[in-house]
Each structure stands twice: as structure tokens, then as C-alpha cells.
Amino acid sequence: MVKQYKGDWHVKNLTSYNHLLHLLFGQLTGCDSLRDICLCLEAHSKILYHLGFRNTVNHTSLSRANESRDYRIFEGLGFYLIGLVRPMYS
């Protein structure tokens, strides 16, 4: 899906995978804003590699990625994961 929607075209720091990790971290930890996500990740900077983060970005870069990256990348991933889980709960 990233190739289909050119999600990583002209991207230097924040790949689609890293973007997804930032958003999932914020969802799982209950962060209210992009600034909260970045502050929590900065507080845990010593263990980020073990969580799968290669690098972190500031809230401005995360906001720009949310604006410019096609939402259908994450929508397609969500539909795919729902399709995998749905038979387990039917």
C-alpha cells in the first residue's frame, strides 16, 4: 500500500512504518496530542530501539506527515487487520 499510494516518496526521516509506530504508540499510551506523543517518546529515549523506533521526530514533522501522507495507507492496513481478526470472533 505504501508503494501504491507513494507514501515514502521524497521522505527523509519519517517513513510510513515509523509514522505508524508513532501513531500506535500514542494510541496505546493514551496521548491526547502529537506533542504528547513526542514528549512521551523523548522521555523513553533509551528504550526506543527495543520498541522498534529507529528515530523520533518532533511534533511539527509528525503533523506535516499527517497532512501530506495519504490516509488510504493506514485505512488499507486497518481493513487488512480487521479481515484477519474477524474470523476469530465470528
C-alpha positions as CSV (number, residue, x, y, z in Angstrom):
1,M,0.0,0.0,0.0
2,V,2.9,2.3,0.7
3,K,4.2,1.8,-2.9
4,Q,0.7,2.0,-4.3
5,Y,0.0,5.4,-2.7
6,K,3.6,6.6,-2.8
7,G,3.8,7.0,0.9
8,D,7.5,7.2,1.2
9,W,8.1,9.4,-1.9
10,H,10.6,12.1,-1.1
11,V,10.7,11.2,2.6
12,K,13.9,11.8,4.6
13,N,13.2,11.0,8.2
14,L,9.7,9.8,8.8
15,T,8.9,6.7,6.8
16,S,5.4,5.3,6.7
17,Y,6.4,2.5,9.1
18,N,7.9,4.9,11.6
19,H,4.8,7.2,11.2
20,L,2.6,4.2,12.1
21,L,4.7,3.4,15.1
22,H,4.4,6.9,16.4
23,L,0.6,6.9,16.0
24,L,0.2,3.4,17.5
25,F,2.4,4.4,20.5
26,G,0.2,7.5,21.0
27,Q,-3.0,5.4,20.8
28,L,-1.8,2.7,23.2
29,T,-0.4,5.1,25.8
30,G,-3.5,7.4,25.6
31,C,-1.7,10.5,24.5
32,D,-4.0,13.4,23.7
33,S,-1.9,15.3,21.1
34,L,1.0,14.9,18.8
35,R,3.1,16.9,21.3
36,D,2.2,14.4,24.0
37,I,3.4,11.6,21.7
38,C,6.7,13.3,21.1
39,L,7.2,14.1,24.8
40,C,6.5,10.5,25.9
41,L,8.9,9.1,23.3
42,E,11.5,11.6,24.3
43,A,11.1,10.5,27.9
44,H,11.7,6.9,26.9
45,S,14.6,7.6,24.5
46,K,16.8,4.9,26.0
47,I,14.4,2.1,25.2
48,L,13.1,3.2,21.8
49,Y,15.3,0.9,19.8
50,H,13.8,-2.1,21.6
51,L,10.3,-0.8,20.9
52,G,11.1,-0.7,17.1
53,F,11.7,3.0,16.7
54,R,14.8,3.9,14.7
55,N,14.5,7.6,15.4
56,T,11.9,10.0,16.7
57,V,10.7,13.2,15.2
58,N,9.2,16.4,16.6
59,H,5.5,17.2,16.6
60,T,5.9,19.5,13.6
61,S,7.2,16.8,11.4
62,L,4.6,14.4,12.7
63,S,1.9,17.0,11.9
64,R,3.2,17.5,8.4
65,A,3.3,13.8,7.8
66,N,-0.4,13.5,8.9
67,E,-1.3,16.3,6.4
68,S,0.7,15.1,3.5
69,R,0.7,11.3,3.7
70,D,-2.3,9.6,2.1
71,Y,-4.7,8.3,4.7
72,R,-5.6,5.3,2.5
73,I,-2.3,3.6,3.5
74,F,-3.4,3.3,7.1
75,E,-7.0,2.7,6.1
76,G,-6.0,-0.3,4.0
77,L,-3.8,-1.6,6.8
78,G,-6.8,-1.3,9.2
79,F,-9.1,-3.2,6.8
80,Y,-6.5,-5.9,6.3
81,L,-6.0,-6.4,10.1
82,I,-9.8,-6.4,10.7
83,G,-10.1,-9.1,7.9
84,L,-7.6,-11.2,9.8
85,V,-9.2,-10.9,13.1
86,R,-12.9,-11.1,12.1
87,P,-13.0,-14.9,11.6
88,M,-11.6,-15.4,15.1
89,Y,-14.5,-13.6,16.7
90,S,-17.4,-14.8,14.5
